[in-house]
Amino acid sequence: MEPERTFLEYLTHISENVSPINFLLIYDNIGRFFEGALVTLQLTFLALLVGGLIAVPLAIARAYRKPFFSPAIRIYTYIFCGTPLLVQVYLFYFGLGQFEAVRTSFLWDPILSSPWWCVMIAFTLNTAAYTTEFLRGAIETTPRGEIEAAKACGMSPFTRMRLVVLPNAFRRALPAYSNEVIFTLHGSVIASTVTLQDLLGVGRWLNGRYYLAYEGFLTAMVFYMAIVFLISILFKLAEKRFLGHLRPRVEAKPSKVEAPA
């Protein structure tokens, strides 16, 4: 007669022999996935923050066709929007180290020799290029009447830009920017190709260490889906708050009044 199994032994038997995925192995290494999620979030949101700060003045210069600046910015956005993000990361991580001047510069040891910084720079410049383009479009489509009204109130060009044009552009760019945030999050999987242990990197590590087929990838997928869900909810709340006045109003149908007998 076989000895009675404990609950943990029963779960282990199911995980290893019955279940299509080894969920206990995932549970034992779940802490690594949270650490990988932290790396992914750091890279994504720091790149979005810095890239957004860079994109605002570039978008203004592009929208108002500033001499010299506008063509240079257009070339920059064309390069970073027209080439794959993976190639850009490889150029920063593998390419810059081929130059003696870069290896002997003061930036090499603390920044350019670190995979984290190389990925961060590539992500920032990439998202800044995309943000510049759709923010430029939002600035150019600012209603003319609002600008004329601001001029009539005696606002200077700087004040008009600060109080009228940019707030209007930011509100209307929210739907496009939500897509950019999600695309940047998805693009962060590239970090694992240059030795960073982000979410996908942890999944690849788990599969490689225990000779698994898909447990690590499935776990990383669940984490990504949860993060994207939270981002979508936050942007929907923001759109409801800042774009609610642009939605068409639904007029209530008049109720039928019965004629007196």
Secondary structure as GFF3:
##gff-version 3
##sequence-region A 1 261
A	DSSP	alpha_helix	7	13	.	.	.	ID=ss1
A	DSSP	pi_helix	14	18	.	.	.	ID=ss2
A	DSSP	alpha_helix	23	28	.	.	.	ID=ss3
A	DSSP	alpha_helix	30	63	.	.	.	ID=ss4
A	DSSP	alpha_helix	69	82	.	.	.	ID=ss5
A	DSSP	alpha_helix	85	90	.	.	.	ID=ss6
A	DSSP	pi_helix	91	95	.	.	.	ID=ss7
A	DSSP	three_ten_helix	96	98	.	.	.	ID=ss8
A	DSSP	alpha_helix	100	103	.	.	.	ID=ss9
A	DSSP	pi_helix	108	112	.	.	.	ID=ss10
A	DSSP	alpha_helix	115	140	.	.	.	ID=ss11
A	DSSP	alpha_helix	144	152	.	.	.	ID=ss12
A	DSSP	alpha_helix	157	160	.	.	.	ID=ss13
A	DSSP	pi_helix	161	165	.	.	.	ID=ss14
A	DSSP	alpha_helix	166	172	.	.	.	ID=ss15
A	DSSP	alpha_helix	174	187	.	.	.	ID=ss16
A	DSSP	three_ten_helix	188	194	.	.	.	ID=ss17
A	DSSP	alpha_helix	199	210	.	.	.	ID=ss18
A	DSSP	alpha_helix	215	242	.	.	.	ID=ss19
A	DSSP	three_ten_helix	244	246	.	.	.	ID=ss20
###
